[in-house]
Amino acid sequence: MTAVRDRVNERLGVVGERLNATTGGQSLCRLDGHMASAKELEGRMAVLLEARRALRSDPEADLGPIVDRWRSDLEARASQGASPAWISYLEGGASELELLMDPGTDAG
């Protein structure tokens, strides 16, 4: 799991820089929700932080339940007609988890 933990830390830096560049350093709560790219990056950051907490607590933590919960939440909210901002947020988190679970994937 050290490789996963290292990948989480690496991705936190990459996503954090992209999020800051996208928002111009503005607080996320001050955005109007129409910035799908910012919401997608926010979801990526949220899931990375969740994964990091799990791995700090248990270096051998199984991230599968986190993956399942994010995918399930995305499906449920999409079927309920959630706002585009919610969908972007959840899609970002689910996509980031896919990257973590498949070390051969390059997200840039």
N, C-alpha and C positions, 0 to 999 in steps of 0.2 A: 504493500500500500504506500510505501515511500514514494514510488513513482507517481501515484495518483495525487498524493499530498503536494509533491513538487509541481505537478501540472496545475493543481488548483492555485498554488501561489503564483505561478507564472501567469496564468489566465487572469487572476485578480489584477495584476499590474497592467496587462494589455487592455482588459475591459475597462478598468478605471481610467486609463488614459483616453480611450475612445469616448467614454461617457463624458469626461470633462471637456473634451474637444467638441462634442456634439451639443452640450448644453451651454458652452461658453462659461463654465464654472458656476452657473446659476444653481440654486437649490432646486431639487426635483419637485418639491411641493409647490414651487412658484411657477412651474410650467403648466400650460393650459390643458395638457392631456392630448393635444393633437400632434405632438411630436412622437410619432410611432417609433422612430429610431431610438429616441431617448428612453421610451418605455421598454423597448426590447432590450436595450443595454442595462437598464435598471433590473429587469428580470434576470439577466445573466449574472449581474453582480449579486443579487439576492441569493441565487442558488449556489454560487461559489462560496459566499459567506456561510451558508448553511452547511455545505460540504466541509468547509474548513473547520467549523465548530464540531461536526461529527467526528472528523479525523483527529482533532486535538483531544477529544474526549476518549476516543478509542482508535489508535493508529490502524487497526484492522477492520474498522467499521465497514459494514456493507452499505453502499450507497443505493442499492436497489430499491429500498422502500421510499427514498427521496424521489427517485426517478418515477416510480409508480404514482406517488402522490401528485407530482407536478403534472404528469400526463393526464391523470384522472381529473384533476382540477381544470386543466385546459379543455378537455372534452366536455365536462359538465357545464362550464361557463359558456363555451361556444354554443352548445345546444340550447342554453337559456337566453341567448342573444345578448351576451355581455358586451360592454362598450369596446370599441376598437382598441382603446388604451389598455384595457384589461387583457384582451387577447394578445396584443403585442408583448406585454409584460410576461405572460405565461408562455408564449411561444419562445421568447428569448431564453427563459429559464429552462424549458424543455430542450431546446437546441443545445444549450451549453452543457447540459447533462449528457447528451448524446456524445459530445466531444470528449467529455471526461471518461465516458465508458468505452470509447473506441480510441485508443492511443494513436492509431494510425491516421486519424483525421487531423487535418491542419485547418485551423480557423482563421489564421492570419492575425 
